[in-house]
Amino acid sequence: MNSNQTQNRTAFLPMVICCALFFIFGFVTWANGTLIPFLKLALNLETDLQAFFVTFASYIAYFFLALPSSWILHKIGFKNGLVLGMVILGVGSLIFIPAADNRSYGLFLTGIFIQGSAMALLQTAVNPYLSIIGPIDSAAARISIAGLCNKGAGVLVPIIFGILFLKNSEEVTAKINATTDINAKNAILDELLQRVHTPYITLAIIFVLFAVVIKFMHLPEVNEEEEVVADTDLNENKYVEIKSAKKTSVFQYPHLFLGAFAIFCCVAAEVMAGDGIATYGRELHIDPSLVRFSTSFTLICMLVGYVVGIITIPKIVSQQMALRICATSGVVLSIISAFSSGYVSYYAVALLGLANSLMWPAIFPLGIKGLGKFTKTGSAIMIMGIAGGALVLPIYGFLKDALHVDFQHAFLYTMLPAYLYIIYFAVKGHKAGTAK
């Protein structure tokens, strides 16, 4: 039996665990798309900008916790890091219960931040693991497979939570607006917030049980100390080599930091199209019964893109070329959304899911390519880029609500710079500091 066959057999169980974890990431992350309108209604928040702090609390945790997560993983190991992350995720979910009982937005944001912290630890562990359990030039295909699970959960959660949290939301809103007695209004809001209890208690139990499963499973460690990592760009026919043995600091890899900012832009684009589409749809006066499933529409498009990536990378197109195509499509669709109206504009935003689909799978392996012994630290730096998701919706809300910029133009001003930078990274940035 040759080494490749052995690697393929030993990589199966890690792939299953990684896919399960990506499903959990997707479920928790894309719940934000439903929590934004739900908490705005249930907590009687005045503006979209206030409600957008849901995503800020979730994604800003990655910026603060990614590097500490790398240190934690170094101290306790990959598997124990996964166990710890799952337990913390369960704790964050349980905080939703007193938050609902006390109608405390601050406590909700605390629970969301703790969930984000757990995800920072889990993502710092899983992403490089997924990238290096096989050839680096097919890492985008493996991440795409895990991405199917991630975005599959993202398709399900707005449907499930939309039914649980936002059912009869139009009637509830009308009842609140018609009620003048403060005690009666508070009673309606308290009853609405009780919808949080069962789903988040159930999630906490599932997370802890999965932590126990991981604890007793055998997950092989992967050697990250490879001295030379090679990557071939199938379209450009250029051979790129990074000799990590000669490097003494992670700061000697400029492509890593350019990649981290590409992740920043990528996640910003994903969050804007996935979590922001419901608000965008309401501004366009799209049917409310359709709007509550908006995130699912975007993520279904992402699923289609992942399937295309699994089939084509690296056999037909390279990771770099897939990234160029996706980012360019993002530019085109953003312009269409800004200069059209009604359902055309709405579905242009939903189709951004297709444009966004292969960006993370291509950017992450390109960013950590050739880091050798610096892979864990490099992964943490890449994960810090997820903070892009924390800023994009508040920026959009500030442009729209505070500066009174037309909401479609505000959307374009937010998205266009992100896609243009990703195009730069796909064409040139990923080669920075490499010998050709």
Helices and strands as residue ranges (DSSP letters): H 3-30, H 32-42, H 48-51, H 53-76, H 78-94, H 96-101, H 105-132, G 136-138, H 139-166, H 169-178, H 182-193, G 194-196, H 197-215, E 228-233, E 238-243, G 244-246, G 250-252, H 254-274, H 277-283, H 288-291, H 294-312, H 319-338, H 342-356, H 359-368, G 372-374, H 375-384, G 385-387, H 388-397, I 398-402, H 407-427, G 429-431
